[in-house]
Amino acid sequence: MTVAVHGLPPLVREGLEVFVVPPRLKGPRSHVVASVSDGPRGQLVSLSGVGGIEGADALRGRYLLARECDLPDDVALHDAEALLGREVEDERLGFLGTIGEVMVGPANDVWVIEGPFGEVLVPVVDEVVSEVPDNGPIAVRTPSGLVDGGGDQ
C-alpha cells in the first residue's frame, strides 16, 4: 500500500521506475511498478522483483521516489510546500495575494489566497490555473463573481 505525501495526489502508475529510500543493504534499489489499484486509504502497488509478503514487508516504512522527468507535467500545481507563500495574479484583477494554504479536495485542490480582496478560494482546475512557473507570480483566470469587489471590469 502506498500513500502520497506532502499533499500530493497519488502519482504511482504502471511502468514507473521507483527508487526505495532508504535503500536496503542488499537487493535491488529500484523497481518498476507492475500494477496499481486505488483503494480508500492509498494505492495497492505491485513492484517488479518483490514477491510475497516477506518482500513487501521489507519495504514497509520506506519511500518510493521517481525521477522528476517521470512525474506528470502538472505536479507543480499540487506541491503544497512549494506553493505556500507564492504570489498569485489574476489576468483581470491583478495581484490577488499569496497562497496561505492548499486544501486538497476529492475533485481538485483549492488555494487559499490572502491579499487585498481578503481571503480568496481559487479552484485549481485547468480553466483557472494553467501552469506554475518556477519563480515569479502564478497567473490565474478567476471566474466572474469569485472575488469580492472584483466584478466584471
N, C-alpha and C positions, 0 to 999 in steps of 0.2 A: 504494500500500500504506500503510495507517495502522496504527500501533501505539499501544496505550493507554499512558499514562504514570502515574507515581506509584502503581503497584499497582492502578489502577482496572481494572475489566473493560472490554471493548470496548463503547463507548456509541454508536457511529455507527449510524444507521438511516436507511432511505429516508424522504425528506421532511424531514429535519432541516436547518435552516439553520445553516451554519457560517461562521465568520469566519476569514480567513487572517491569521496573526500570525508574523513581522512582515508587514505588507501589502506588496504590490508597489507600485512607484511609480505605474505606470499599470495600468489594468484593474480588473476587479471586486474588491471586498474581501470579498464574501460570496458563497456558493454554496449551492445546495440539493443534498443528496445524492440522486442519481438511482438508484443501485443499490449494493448491498453484498453481498459474498460472503466468508465466513470461510475463511481459509487457515491453514496451520500456523504462519506467522510473523506473522500480523496479518490485517487485513481489506483486501480489494481493493475500492476505492471509486471510483465514477464520480460526478463532480461536474458540475452544470449549468455551462455556459459554459467548460468545459475540454475542448478537443478535441485529440486526437492526443498523441503522445509529447512534443512540444515544450511544449505547455500543461501537461502533467502534470509534466515535468521542472522547470518554473519554480516548482512548489510544493514541490520536494524540500527537506527540512530545515526546513520551516515547521510550525507548529502549527495545528490546526483547533480553534477554540473555539466552544462553543454557549452559548446563553443558559441561565442556571441554571434558569429555569422550564421549559425544554425537556428537562431531564435526568430520568431515571427517579426516582420517589419514593424508592427505596431506595438512591440513590447514596451517601448518608452512611454506609451500612453498609460501604462498600468504600474509603473515603477514608483510607488508612493514615496520612498525615501528620496529619490532624485527629484520628484515633483514638488515636495514641500518647500515653500519659500520662493518658488518660481513666479515671476510676474506674468500676468495674462492681459492681453489687449484684444478688445473686440474691434472688428473692422468698421463698425458704425460709431461706437461709443468711445473708443479709445481705451485708456487704462482702466481696467476693471479692478485690479488689486493683485494680491498674492495668494497662492494656494496655501491654505492653512490645514487642510485635511483632505484625504481621499477616502470617500465612502465606497466600499465595494458592494455592489448590488448583484442580484441574480441575472439581470439583463445587461447592465452596463455600470461602469463606475460613475461617480459624481464627484466633481471637485468642489470643495467649499472655498470660496474666494472672498477675502475680506479687503474692502477698499472704499473708494469714495461713494459707491452705491450701497454701502452696507454689506451684509452677507449675501452673496450670490451663489446659487447652486447651479453649476454648469454640468449638464449630462455629457459624458464622454462617448459620443457617437459620431460617426463619420460626417454627418451633416453639420456638426458644430466644431469638432476638433479634427483636423486632417493630419497633422503631424506635430511632433515635439522636436524643435531644433535643439542641437547640443548646448547652445547658450543663447542668451537674449530672451526677450519676451515670447510667450506662446500666443500665436494668433488664433482667435476663435470667431465663430459666426453665431452669436446668440440669437435665438428666435425672438420675434417681436413679443413684448409683454413679459419676458423672463426677468428683466432687470427693472426694479422700481425706479421711476424717474427716467427711464431710458426708452420711452415710447418711440414710435416712428419719428425719425428726424430727417 
